[in-house]
Amino acid sequence: MSTTSKPSQDELCQLFRGFIAAQNVISDAETLKPYECDGLSMYCEMPLIVVLPETVAQVQEVLRICHRYAVPVVARGAGTGLCAGAMPNAEGVVLSLAKFKNVIEINPQTRTARLQPGVRNLAISEAAAEYGLYYGPDPSSQIACTIGGNVAENSGGVHCLKYGLTVHNVLSVEMLTVEGEKVTLGSEGLDSCGLDLLALINGSEGLLGVITEIQVKLLPIPEKARVVMAGFDNVQQAGDSVGGIIASGIIPAGLEMMDSYAISAAEDFAKAGYPKEAKALLLCEVDGTAEEVQEHIEQVEKLFHSFGATSVRTSQTEAERALLWKGRKSAFPAVGRISPDYYCMDGTIPRGQLAHVLTEMQRLSEHYQLRVANVFHAGDGNLHPLILFDANIPGEFAKTEEFGGKILELCVAVGGCITGEHGVGIEKIRQMSVQFTELELLQFNAIKDAFDPVGTLNPGKGVPTLRRCQEYRSIEPKNKDMENSNNTNSNKHKEGVAHG
Amino acid sequence: MADLSADIQQQVLAARDAKQTLNIIGGGSKSFMGREAVGDRLDVSGHRGIVNYQPVELVLTARAGTPLTEIEAALAENNQMLAFEPPRFSGEATLGGTLACNQSGPGRPWTGSVRDHVLGVRLINGLGEHLKFGGQVMKNVAGYDVSRLQAGAMGSLGVITEISLKVLPKPAASRTLAWDMGAQEAITFMNQLASRPKPLSAACWLQGRLYVRLSGALSAVEATLKEWKGTELTQDQANQFWQQLGQQELPFFDTDLPLWRFSINSAASIPALDEYSLIDWGGAQRWFRGEQDKLHMESLAAAAGGQVSLYSGGDRRSEVMHTTPAVLQAIQKRIKTSFDPDGIFNPGRLYHWM
């Protein structure tokens, strides 16, 4: 158990260098600097030490030492997260799993892959491709983000409606407890006996354990995929046609919506041939066997016309399909070109509430005098409003955060939630008290205690402690930024560019 | 069609005050599962009714005591279904019990389990607090996934009062092919079929015959049917087979012998058992009837990459679930305590130590 006398930075480094190569134990400010934030760079903090172990035994030993001295541990993959979930703790160790990059095994027969946590999401599909298989969840950061981080955040992507989130595609994980004990959750089978701890670990943001190996399901690569693009004069019609597709019995592989700001920015950037005059644009991808795709594409085109689409275009080639997606996939950086900074939100709403939420968001946009562009995973109701701001204008980020908070509260008010796929981290910890009651938060804290009684795994993230949650409730919006400084003492606002 | 949650909450509080334990019962259709139940009967079957169903949102919310038949009838009106194909157990199964026992049918490897389709729950914990987790949207990563944690917990964490689920359209067409072959050949073949991008939706081997179901767009199903050859079952034969399999009503299940359920690597062989087993889920679930030593069965399951449980029959006072390693036992006990500090709910139903 933990003792009261904490070792100094030097003493801890010495302990770690006893079993980890010296260059993989970092404590100088210059080399620590790149670790001060994750993909949400508005929140940063310098860690005490960064360690980059190379074996599971070394990770175990790091955890044992940190547990002995009650030193906070923040596990980190590629650092692409968008909720400051991997932001360091000033008195803690960043446990980077970046060196765990091996695809341990692809089993084409069982359609599974065993992976070290630092394997990049896209690298799984690349390794599986020679067997005609791929890994389903595809977060926008898939070039860089790691499977360990995907499990921690329960990452989604544009294909969730049909192929599920990370939690639906993970068979088992090998995890180290806070004490450094190795356990396996799940198995090579589909169901396991007892409490489903695997479900708890997915999306637990590094608060319950450190994942050292993951087994995922792979899917056969569809024979064919085509995308239909449709422009609409108004958002309501576009929203209704999404409902129309679902009601017709088709589950599209991807169903994405963009509003006029996003359309125009994406078109200028990607030259995909988007109708710039449209108020809303839908991209509907259908995949499956050649026959199925043909059948569904015809239905989707008809539906779009019947719901009043002003333009409908269907990809005829793979190159055209890639081009139509390019606009959507580059929407975030494209929006980055029309504004010095942007702040990406991540609420989920029941789809039927879309028009109301967008109208209300427009009202807020006028109130805060900040533009907002919308990119929407329309199939599953996950909304990504991008608030455009300039971090160089004093106070503008604080205003942006407040606007963002209002958007999340709006999502909860219409029956949705504060985060669909980016996680809570530090960023949305205040809004947890909007979505959950104190008793519910206490239950979450009790679950955390069951895994990590001392609370050294990624402290201050994901779930507010009761004391903190009472503070959040009692604080007026205008003071929120001050309260936040409790969490992030050396919080500096760097350039506010998030990507996702 | 009543909301009895306040009433249930009172019963939980009363049990807590009186230091009594409770045995949560919905339709009572799965009382044969798990270890022997103890405690006062807490009947939640009256707490029923669909609370919200939006077909275009693909989301349904119902009280835990709602019979599956009622839910499936409402879905069918909109050409939708519970894609995890749960057993209805003569119409007595409720939604709450289905989640608590994590019951899914033949389509499970392709369309997911009840655990995969749960979006949110309301439950009353051991302190009598009525709490809400998850929600009614497909994507939600706020807080720990307490909703999915209920799947297979057998009511040990609280009284589930309401469940929100993802529902899916019924496939436009469904056809079934059969081949005569031995178990080992079938295991290999099922895994080969599953690696092809075709509309496979179930694969089961029993007594020398492999049954494969194709579901999806009519054109895709018919094209695959031609390509894969095999003997096509008539619609009636096919419906009857999958119905009886999913409902656990095949003659295979009609036994007084202990019934073992293996959840393992889909391609693994268990040479001693396979030929006598019912092999479902494309190889990932195997049923075996017979008096066997539990530890021996566990070693076979572990060698096949998974676990085994004594699903029905046999000694229900001993452990019926696969043995849990000590570290995981400790964590599970602490989670149990975090929901139910006085150990009111379904004591010992899952494990003697819980």
Chai-1 contact restraints between the chains, C-beta under 6 A:
chainA,res_idxA,chainB,res_idxB,connection_type,confidence,min_distance_angstrom,max_distance_angstrom,comment,restraint_id
A,Q109,B,N191,contact,1.0,0.0,6.0,A-B,restraint_1
A,Q109,B,A267,contact,1.0,0.0,6.0,A-B,restraint_2
A,T110,B,N265,contact,1.0,0.0,6.0,A-B,restraint_3
A,T110,B,S266,contact,1.0,0.0,6.0,A-B,restraint_4
A,T110,B,A267,contact,1.0,0.0,6.0,A-B,restraint_5
A,R111,B,S195,contact,1.0,0.0,6.0,A-B,restraint_6
A,N154,B,V141,contact,1.0,0.0,6.0,A-B,restraint_7
A,G156,B,K139,contact,1.0,0.0,6.0,A-B,restraint_8
A,H168,B,D116,contact,1.0,0.0,6.0,A-B,restraint_9
A,E181,B,V327,contact,1.0,0.0,6.0,A-B,restraint_10
A,V183,B,V327,contact,1.0,0.0,6.0,A-B,restraint_11
A,V183,B,L328,contact,1.0,0.0,6.0,A-B,restraint_12
A,S187,B,G306,contact,1.0,0.0,6.0,A-B,restraint_13
A,S187,B,Q307,contact,1.0,0.0,6.0,A-B,restraint_14
A,E188,B,N265,contact,1.0,0.0,6.0,A-B,restraint_15
A,E188,B,G305,contact,1.0,0.0,6.0,A-B,restraint_16
A,E188,B,G306,contact,1.0,0.0,6.0,A-B,restraint_17
A,G189,B,S263,contact,1.0,0.0,6.0,A-B,restraint_18
A,G189,B,I264,contact,1.0,0.0,6.0,A-B,restraint_19
A,G189,B,A284,contact,1.0,0.0,6.0,A-B,restraint_20
A,G189,B,G306,contact,1.0,0.0,6.0,A-B,restraint_21
A,L190,B,S263,contact,1.0,0.0,6.0,A-B,restraint_22
A,L190,B,A284,contact,1.0,0.0,6.0,A-B,restraint_23
A,D191,B,S263,contact,1.0,0.0,6.0,A-B,restraint_24
A,S192,B,Q307,contact,1.0,0.0,6.0,A-B,restraint_25
A,C193,B,Q307,contact,1.0,0.0,6.0,A-B,restraint_26
A,C193,B,S309,contact,1.0,0.0,6.0,A-B,restraint_27
A,C193,B,M321,contact,1.0,0.0,6.0,A-B,restraint_28
A,C193,B,H322,contact,1.0,0.0,6.0,A-B,restraint_29
A,G194,B,T324,contact,1.0,0.0,6.0,A-B,restraint_30
A,L195,B,A153,contact,1.0,0.0,6.0,A-B,restraint_31
A,L195,B,Q332,contact,1.0,0.0,6.0,A-B,restraint_32
A,L195,B,I335,contact,1.0,0.0,6.0,A-B,restraint_33
A,D196,B,R148,contact,1.0,0.0,6.0,A-B,restraint_34
A,D196,B,L149,contact,1.0,0.0,6.0,A-B,restraint_35
A,D196,B,A151,contact,1.0,0.0,6.0,A-B,restraint_36
A,D196,B,G152,contact,1.0,0.0,6.0,A-B,restraint_37
A,A199,B,D145,contact,1.0,0.0,6.0,A-B,restraint_38
A,A199,B,R148,contact,1.0,0.0,6.0,A-B,restraint_39
A,A199,B,L149,contact,1.0,0.0,6.0,A-B,restraint_40
A,L200,B,Y144,contact,1.0,0.0,6.0,A-B,restraint_41
A,L200,B,D145,contact,1.0,0.0,6.0,A-B,restraint_42
A,L200,B,L149,contact,1.0,0.0,6.0,A-B,restraint_43
A,G203,B,V141,contact,1.0,0.0,6.0,A-B,restraint_44
A,G203,B,D145,contact,1.0,0.0,6.0,A-B,restraint_45
A,S204,B,Y144,contact,1.0,0.0,6.0,A-B,restraint_46
A,P220,B,S195,contact,1.0,0.0,6.0,A-B,restraint_47
A,P220,B,R196,contact,1.0,0.0,6.0,A-B,restraint_48
A,P220,B,P197,contact,1.0,0.0,6.0,A-B,restraint_49
A,P222,B,P197,contact,1.0,0.0,6.0,A-B,restraint_50
A,E223,B,P197,contact,1.0,0.0,6.0,A-B,restraint_51
A,G243,B,V56,contact,1.0,0.0,6.0,A-B,restraint_52
A,I246,B,V56,contact,1.0,0.0,6.0,A-B,restraint_53
A,A247,B,V56,contact,1.0,0.0,6.0,A-B,restraint_54
A,G249,B,P169,contact,1.0,0.0,6.0,A-B,restraint_55
A,G288,B,A220,contact,1.0,0.0,6.0,A-B,restraint_56
A,T289,B,A220,contact,1.0,0.0,6.0,A-B,restraint_57
A,E291,B,S219,contact,1.0,0.0,6.0,A-B,restraint_58
A,E291,B,A220,contact,1.0,0.0,6.0,A-B,restraint_59
A,E291,B,A223,contact,1.0,0.0,6.0,A-B,restraint_60
A,E292,B,A217,contact,1.0,0.0,6.0,A-B,restraint_61
A,E292,B,A220,contact,1.0,0.0,6.0,A-B,restraint_62
A,E295,B,A217,contact,1.0,0.0,6.0,A-B,restraint_63
A,E295,B,S219,contact,1.0,0.0,6.0,A-B,restraint_64
A,T348,B,V137,contact,1.0,0.0,6.0,A-B,restraint_65
A,T348,B,K139,contact,1.0,0.0,6.0,A-B,restraint_66
A,T348,B,N140,contact,1.0,0.0,6.0,A-B,restraint_67
A,P350,B,E57,contact,1.0,0.0,6.0,A-B,restraint_68
A,R351,B,E57,contact,1.0,0.0,6.0,A-B,restraint_69
A,D380,B,M138,contact,1.0,0.0,6.0,A-B,restraint_70
A,D380,B,K139,contact,1.0,0.0,6.0,A-B,restraint_71
A,G381,B,V137,contact,1.0,0.0,6.0,A-B,restraint_72
A,N382,B,K139,contact,1.0,0.0,6.0,A-B,restraint_73
A,G415,B,Q136,contact,1.0,0.0,6.0,A-B,restraint_74
A,G416,B,V137,contact,1.0,0.0,6.0,A-B,restraint_75
A,C417,B,G135,contact,1.0,0.0,6.0,A-B,restraint_76
A,C417,B,V137,contact,1.0,0.0,6.0,A-B,restraint_77
A,C417,B,N140,contact,1.0,0.0,6.0,A-B,restraint_78
A,C417,B,A142,contact,1.0,0.0,6.0,A-B,restraint_79
A,I418,B,A142,contact,1.0,0.0,6.0,A-B,restraint_80
A,T419,B,V141,contact,1.0,0.0,6.0,A-B,restraint_81
A,T419,B,A142,contact,1.0,0.0,6.0,A-B,restraint_82
A,G420,B,K139,contact,1.0,0.0,6.0,A-B,restraint_83
A,E421,B,K139,contact,1.0,0.0,6.0,A-B,restraint_84
A,G423,B,V141,contact,1.0,0.0,6.0,A-B,restraint_85
A,V424,B,A142,contact,1.0,0.0,6.0,A-B,restraint_86
A,Q435,B,A142,contact,1.0,0.0,6.0,A-B,restraint_87
A,L439,B,E129,contact,1.0,0.0,6.0,A-B,restraint_88
A,L439,B,L131,contact,1.0,0.0,6.0,A-B,restraint_89
A,E440,B,L131,contact,1.0,0.0,6.0,A-B,restraint_90
A,Q443,B,L131,contact,1.0,0.0,6.0,A-B,restraint_91
A,F444,B,G143,contact,1.0,0.0,6.0,A-B,restraint_92
A,F444,B,Y144,contact,1.0,0.0,6.0,A-B,restraint_93
A,A446,B,S338,contact,1.0,0.0,6.0,A-B,restraint_94
A,I447,B,Y144,contact,1.0,0.0,6.0,A-B,restraint_95
A,I447,B,S338,contact,1.0,0.0,6.0,A-B,restraint_96
A,A450,B,I331,contact,1.0,0.0,6.0,A-B,restraint_97
A,A450,B,R334,contact,1.0,0.0,6.0,A-B,restraint_98
A,A450,B,I335,contact,1.0,0.0,6.0,A-B,restraint_99
A,A450,B,S338,contact,1.0,0.0,6.0,A-B,restraint_100
